[in-house]
Amino acid sequence: MPIRKEHKEFHTIDMTGEGWHSPPGYPPGIEQKILAGRLDDAGKTGHRTRLLRFAPGAYTTVPFVHEYWEEVYLVSGDLIVGGSSGEEPSLSFAPNTYACRPPGVYHGPFRSHTGCLLLELHYYET
């Protein structure tokens, strides 16, 4: 049976405390808050909407790859992508930028000088 997102009407999101946690495998200073849905990675089903935030100076060190689609909208702050080696350039992004990645695409590493807030949609094809 497919995993469906729950029905939620407009409600206030607590941006300071409750519900934020570090995703598995992420370094300190990067936290997520699941807004709706969930992914079943073992069954390769589901979809979720989450907020992901980087504290100022937070960073990842290696590229990511996953088996689901990912859409990312940079709501606020700065996001720097790439640049993990001397040969690889880094690209800096400002608010109101967007990415859509199919499964199997390597992306990152990521860092933020001032901190940032991302809105992300993750989903498996059904």
C-alpha positions as MATLAB code, in Angstrom:
seq = 'MPIRKEHKEFHTIDMTGEGWHSPPGYPPGIEQKILAGRLDDAGKTGHRTRLLRFAPGAYTTVPFVHEYWEEVYLVSGDLIVGGSSGEEPSLSFAPNTYACRPPGVYHGPFRSHTGCLLLELHYYET';
ca = [
       0.000    0.000    0.000;
       1.442    3.437   -0.887;
       2.465    5.831    1.847;
       0.303    8.934    1.724;
       0.856   12.315    3.297;
      -1.558   13.315    5.981;
      -4.081   16.131    5.515;
      -2.905   19.248    7.328;
      -4.473   22.697    7.197;
      -2.535   25.910    7.786;
      -0.833   25.818   11.155;
       2.084   27.562   12.821;
       5.491   25.895   12.502;
       7.727   26.100   15.582;
      10.988   27.388   14.096;
      12.916   27.488   17.373;
      12.448   24.338   19.401;
      10.179   21.344   19.191;
      10.531   18.827   16.378;
      14.012   19.765   15.128;
      16.687   17.063   15.090;
      19.863   16.153   13.219;
      19.160   13.712   10.385;
      21.107   10.431   10.619;
      24.592   10.823    9.160;
      24.580   14.630    9.186;
      27.137   16.642   11.165;
      26.230   18.919   14.091;
      24.679   22.241   13.120;
      22.344   20.777   10.491;
      18.782   19.983   11.593;
      15.550   18.908    9.968;
      11.895   19.263   10.795;
       9.513   16.898    9.000;
       6.379   18.791    7.963;
       4.450   15.927    6.336;
       4.833   12.382    5.080;
       7.643    9.898    5.417;
       9.987    7.835    3.290;
      10.354    4.072    3.433;
      13.888    3.670    2.092;
      13.809   -0.138    2.380;
      10.572   -0.379    0.365;
      11.476    2.599   -1.849;
       8.086    4.226   -1.320;
       6.735    7.404    0.174;
       7.289   11.116    0.099;
       8.027   13.782    2.661;
       8.223   17.516    2.990;
      10.838   18.855    5.364;
      12.661   21.964    6.442;
      16.434   21.636    6.651;
      18.486   24.306    8.345;
      22.211   24.931    8.571;
      23.610   26.899   11.492;
      26.184   29.550   10.524;
      29.392   27.757    9.553;
      27.795   24.297    9.356;
      28.977   22.025    6.556;
      28.988   18.521    5.132;
      32.204   16.942    3.861;
      31.189   14.443    1.181;
      28.659   14.401   -1.673;
      25.240   12.817   -1.127;
      23.418   10.354   -3.366;
      20.007    8.760   -2.785;
      17.397    6.741   -4.616;
      14.508    9.226   -4.403;
      13.667   12.458   -6.211;
      14.579   15.645   -4.367;
      13.366   19.199   -4.862;
      15.069   21.926   -2.845;
      14.105   25.594   -2.451;
      16.507   27.942   -0.631;
      14.234   30.068    1.577;
      16.841   32.176    3.372;
      20.575   32.512    3.949;
      23.472   31.366    1.791;
      24.233   27.875    0.511;
      27.601   26.912   -0.970;
      27.751   23.733   -3.044;
      30.875   21.793   -3.997;
      34.464   22.866   -3.591;
      35.502   19.818   -1.567;
      38.751   19.541   -3.531;
      41.133   22.093   -4.984;
      40.067   21.129   -8.506;
      36.331   21.400   -7.885;
      34.839   24.907   -7.917;
      32.232   25.893   -5.380;
      29.000   27.646   -6.296;
      27.267   30.055   -3.942;
      23.487   30.455   -3.934;
      21.173   33.097   -2.445;
      17.492   32.881   -1.441;
      14.876   32.060   -4.071;
      16.978   29.461   -5.857;
      15.757   25.942   -6.621;
      17.101   22.499   -7.556;
      15.357   19.328   -8.746;
      17.432   16.127   -8.661;
      16.484   12.692   -9.955;
      17.555    9.546   -8.101;
      21.239    8.616   -8.330;
      22.658   12.128   -8.781;
      25.628   13.011   -6.570;
      25.326   16.482   -5.005;
      27.242   18.453   -2.404;
      29.090   18.784   -0.183;
      27.260   21.781    1.271;
      28.120   24.614    3.625;
      26.706   27.941    4.758;
      28.534   30.990    6.065;
      25.505   32.776    7.538;
      23.189   29.789    8.004;
      20.303   28.887    5.735;
      16.813   27.407    5.595;
      15.790   24.970    2.856;
      12.355   23.592    1.971;
      12.754   20.067    0.582;
      10.416   17.590   -1.099;
      11.572   13.959   -1.320;
       9.658   11.219   -3.127;
       9.995    7.840   -4.754;
       8.432    7.233   -8.152;
       5.449    4.930   -8.001;
];
